[in-house]
């Protein structure tokens, strides 16, 4: 059985970390999944300042967990062959980041869809859609584009940006749960989602083609 590469293992650890801290709730859930310590201690009517602090705590905890766990695993692993490099061409990069940009600006993208659901007060649909969005948008589309980055340091920053998108979706999800519906919080996290997606899109111009 082939061994996983370092990058793949880190990605797996990140998914595990987010799995324990995300706290997505869907309409059919019989119980609420565990959420991060920082999210648990957030007040229902959090101010913008406390929101920023919570986002930083979430990211810091993710980094600490991944670093500590990966250090243990990698010390026990022998050297393995690197993964084959991903083909990077202007067209491929444009398509990958274009798909992300579409989610931000299109009338059928994740931002517009969430905005419409919030305006309509469709809380149950929001619960389901935020969970689905984390899978097809954050994991698939952002994950694909992140692998195309040619700057190793920026790849690490891109992971944090992806985490921030998940956190935004969690925030909208939490503000849509039965008995905790809060339009103000929904809109606040939606604005954060827009900013985080736009920030991720700026990484496209850093890619260097050989």
Buried (B, 14 or more C-beta within 10 A) or exposed (E): EEEBBBEEBBBBBBEEBBEEBBBBBBEEEEEEBEBBEBBEEBEEEBEEEBBEBBBEBBBEBBBEBBEEBBEEBEEEEEEEEEEEEEEBEEEEBEEBBEBBBEBBEEEEBBBBBBBEBBEEEBBBBBBBBBBEBBEEBBBEBBBBBBBBBEEEEBBEBBBBBBBBBBBBBBBBBBBBBEEEEBEEBBBBBBEBBBEBBEBBBEBBEEBEEE
